[in-house]
Amino acid sequence: MEYNMIKKELAKLNTNRQNARNKLIRFWVMEKGIAPEEISDRIETLLERPENYSIDQLEEILQIIGKEEE
């Protein structure tokens, strides 16, 4: 997936930021065993500044959110 497409997907998430944030927290808590308070700030940074992340990281995050919607 190219970077501009990923940015568009993340921009869509920004319109529904709380929902995306909750899905990511749920994934990291359930799958990775990370406490919600540990990951919360990192998710906010991701949603506000996707350019700080690699394309692979962004694709993985979009897959996580997509899985939660199924």
N, C-alpha and C positions, 0 to 999 in steps of 0.2 A: 504494500500500500504506500502511495507516495505521501510526502509530508503535508502538502496542501490539503489532500483529502482527509488526512487525520485531523488537521486543524479544523476543518469544516465540521467533522463529527464531534470534536470537542466543543466547538462553538454551539452546536445543538445542545450539548449537555449543559452548557452554561445557562441555557434558558430553563433548564430543569435541574439545576445544580444540586439541590438537596437530595433529590431522588438518586442521582448518579453517585453522590457522596455516600449515601446510605448503602447502595449496592456494593461499592468498593470496600467500605468498612466491613460489611457482612462477609464478603469474600475473604478478606485478609484475616478476619477474626476466625472464621470457620476453617478455612483451608490452610492458613499459615500459622494460626495460633498466636497472632499478634494482638495485643490489647488495643481496643478502639482509640483510647486516648493517645497511644503512641503513633498511630497512623493518621489521625485526623488532620494535623497540620500539613503533613505531606500531601494529602489529597487536595486540600485547599490550594497549595502551591501548584499542583498539577493542573487543576482546573483553571487557575488564573494565569499560569505561565508555562504552557505546554512546550515552548521552545527550549526549556531547560532539560528536556528528556529526549532520549534517542527514539528513532522511529520504532525500533523493536519494542521498547518499553511502552510506547503509546499504543501500538497494535495490541500488545498483551492486555493492556488496560481496557481497550475497547472490546476485546473478546470477553473479558470478565463481565463487563456490563451487559453485553449481548446475551451471555449464558444465563444471567439472572432473569432476563426478560422472558426466556423460553418457558 
